[in-house]
């Protein structure tokens, strides 16, 4: 069915009830109905002045509250089942990794650590849509507080802000001088940006992106610190370039993830579809779908592997998804989203390996308890700090 | 299909709090939709519940609110058709068979979307004005409304005119982005 036509027809029916329909519009409805029995039937029904009232009576009779209980229960049961399964997966993998981990633990632990099962009331909450937008003239917009609003840049490009998303509409201005905006996502935030060319950028916590409000011809270039997932609009004439930490990822039209945090010494590029060119001062590589390059900025080494890309892009869909990752990496990722600091009383546990998939909106307790259940590690949460015993 | 501009509204299937308010608003509409297929109250409720559960489980693949509603209509339609086959009504009415027709789906969907939109628009009016509009939509004339609410016929007329003006303005805004 043609959904665009449907919304047009819906609109006309609403106008019919609002008594603001014109005779031409009425004709559109009649033409639409034509000789089709179903459409004729609907038209006939809608022309009764009491149609809305009758529908409304049916709506009121629905047992919504009672039904919500049924749905809520099913959803909760299901989530419980999912978590139990995840815990079992954790357990299976943790047993294997613990054999390695335990050896390190055994040799490094000088004295037994007191087990403190109680957890302090914590203030750590999952992240949400937050960001700060820096316009060209220095104006700073705090997007967290903003309801829908529009702004104009000085070349009259339009910036539309709606919940969790900023969209750019390029002006028809043809001056070549570029105007840059910067968006900054704090810890505990995520945000979506739609650039003037339609490219969609999902930004993870603690991420900064600088981009022109309107691209020049021949090239589209943005600068990234942190992690973002790009769905690039195809334009063979103008390659899309992500600059991160002295490296460049160049594409024509594709979807990929770049992770380049300043406090990590690696830049990870994961290609979901299409093809991208990764280059730094040393070398240039062409990536194929499912390829992941890891560039170590300390050793200047680049390695490429085939990966399951879902693992590396799950964050944009609201999941933490780990596969055989060290506790240190797991907690680093979590700390960006939940905005907490991690302290290790015992360095050796950092190397324990974990796998699992968890929703990012879960309470931090649930995640931490999952790790506790499958290991000997105890956590203590105090204010915004997570202490690994 | 919609009166919500697409990308601006977050997907309610990704947020438990939004999910509940979306449920409260849309579940009744979905039951009415289901009853256009299965007629009976009980299976219509069951099917709409199942649809919401399915939608919650698969929440990540849907991008915007219009799509969420359309997706739910589609699930409910399929479940209803299955149900009708399953109960193997002895006399297979012509009507039952014709419910598989896509145009039938289209008209039932348009019906729900129209009324849902109208309901939402009326919900934004001042309480007194809402009362007038509701009576007017019950088919009452200005004189009847004036009697029932004990206000002058002229007041009824003025308030109605203002209300409908506001409604059609809203309608314009809702559709503005959708149709450019």
HADDOCK unambig.tbl for C-alpha pairs under 7 A between the chains (distance, minus, plus):
assign (segid A and resid 1 and name CA) (segid B and resid 106 and name CA) 6.83 0.50 0.50
assign (segid A and resid 3 and name CA) (segid B and resid 1 and name CA) 5.12 0.50 0.50
assign (segid A and resid 4 and name CA) (segid B and resid 1 and name CA) 6.20 0.50 0.50
assign (segid A and resid 6 and name CA) (segid B and resid 1 and name CA) 5.86 0.50 0.50
assign (segid A and resid 6 and name CA) (segid B and resid 110 and name CA) 6.61 0.50 0.50
assign (segid A and resid 7 and name CA) (segid B and resid 1 and name CA) 4.45 0.50 0.50
assign (segid A and resid 7 and name CA) (segid B and resid 2 and name CA) 5.51 0.50 0.50
assign (segid A and resid 10 and name CA) (segid B and resid 110 and name CA) 5.67 0.50 0.50
assign (segid A and resid 10 and name CA) (segid B and resid 113 and name CA) 6.61 0.50 0.50
assign (segid A and resid 10 and name CA) (segid B and resid 114 and name CA) 5.20 0.50 0.50
assign (segid A and resid 13 and name CA) (segid B and resid 114 and name CA) 6.35 0.50 0.50
assign (segid A and resid 14 and name CA) (segid B and resid 114 and name CA) 5.67 0.50 0.50
assign (segid A and resid 14 and name CA) (segid B and resid 118 and name CA) 6.34 0.50 0.50
assign (segid A and resid 18 and name CA) (segid B and resid 164 and name CA) 5.68 0.50 0.50
assign (segid A and resid 18 and name CA) (segid B and resid 168 and name CA) 6.97 0.50 0.50
assign (segid A and resid 38 and name CA) (segid B and resid 103 and name CA) 6.73 0.50 0.50
assign (segid A and resid 38 and name CA) (segid B and resid 104 and name CA) 5.83 0.50 0.50
assign (segid A and resid 38 and name CA) (segid B and resid 107 and name CA) 6.78 0.50 0.50
assign (segid A and resid 39 and name CA) (segid B and resid 107 and name CA) 6.23 0.50 0.50
assign (segid A and resid 42 and name CA) (segid B and resid 107 and name CA) 6.39 0.50 0.50
assign (segid A and resid 49 and name CA) (segid B and resid 137 and name CA) 6.09 0.50 0.50
assign (segid A and resid 49 and name CA) (segid B and resid 138 and name CA) 6.80 0.50 0.50
assign (segid A and resid 49 and name CA) (segid B and resid 139 and name CA) 5.32 0.50 0.50
assign (segid A and resid 50 and name CA) (segid B and resid 137 and name CA) 5.68 0.50 0.50
assign (segid A and resid 50 and name CA) (segid B and resid 138 and name CA) 4.81 0.50 0.50
assign (segid A and resid 50 and name CA) (segid B and resid 139 and name CA) 5.36 0.50 0.50
assign (segid A and resid 52 and name CA) (segid B and resid 115 and name CA) 6.42 0.50 0.50
assign (segid A and resid 52 and name CA) (segid B and resid 137 and name CA) 6.48 0.50 0.50
assign (segid A and resid 53 and name CA) (segid B and resid 137 and name CA) 6.16 0.50 0.50
assign (segid A and resid 53 and name CA) (segid B and resid 138 and name CA) 5.50 0.50 0.50
assign (segid A and resid 58 and name CA) (segid B and resid 32 and name CA) 6.62 0.50 0.50
assign (segid A and resid 59 and name CA) (segid B and resid 28 and name CA) 5.17 0.50 0.50
assign (segid A and resid 59 and name CA) (segid B and resid 29 and name CA) 6.18 0.50 0.50
assign (segid A and resid 59 and name CA) (segid B and resid 32 and name CA) 6.53 0.50 0.50
assign (segid A and resid 62 and name CA) (segid B and resid 28 and name CA) 5.49 0.50 0.50
assign (segid A and resid 64 and name CA) (segid B and resid 24 and name CA) 6.63 0.50 0.50
assign (segid A and resid 64 and name CA) (segid B and resid 27 and name CA) 6.69 0.50 0.50
assign (segid A and resid 64 and name CA) (segid B and resid 28 and name CA) 6.42 0.50 0.50
assign (segid A and resid 67 and name CA) (segid B and resid 49 and name CA) 6.61 0.50 0.50
assign (segid A and resid 71 and name CA) (segid B and resid 49 and name CA) 6.08 0.50 0.50
assign (segid A and resid 71 and name CA) (segid B and resid 53 and name CA) 6.11 0.50 0.50
assign (segid A and resid 75 and name CA) (segid B and resid 53 and name CA) 6.54 0.50 0.50
assign (segid A and resid 162 and name CA) (segid B and resid 8 and name CA) 5.63 0.50 0.50
assign (segid A and resid 163 and name CA) (segid B and resid 8 and name CA) 6.58 0.50 0.50
assign (segid A and resid 163 and name CA) (segid B and resid 9 and name CA) 6.97 0.50 0.50
assign (segid A and resid 163 and name CA) (segid B and resid 10 and name CA) 6.98 0.50 0.50
assign (segid A and resid 317 and name CA) (segid B and resid 60 and name CA) 6.36 0.50 0.50
